[in-house]
Amino acid sequence: MPILPASAGLAWKAGALLTSSGIMAGAFVGLLAISQHPTYCKRLSVPLIIAGTTLFSGSIFALLLFKDRMGSFARIVGPTTPVGGLLMIGGYLSLLF
């Protein structure tokens, strides 16, 4: 693992905390939805949550780890963070309805 500058340490910790919180929240909401509707299968929620988590957290981690080497590619990776967040929110909302 590359050594991160001191300023990136907080962002790394925040990204790890958000990733683990998202996984725990997804598991909780998923189990809650299944317990309310045991015969109802959600096909869309799992791919949305997985894709959202990958884009959201992955883009933050990629920007932190490869900041110096990304160059103009950072302009593409940076905007994927909110897209990933929207996908996660959509996945969680699809579990509720």
Summary of the structure (lengths in Angstrom):
residues: 97
radius of gyration: 15.7
end to end distance: 41.0
largest distance: 49.7
contacts: 260
relative contact order: 0.17
helix: 82%
strand: 0%
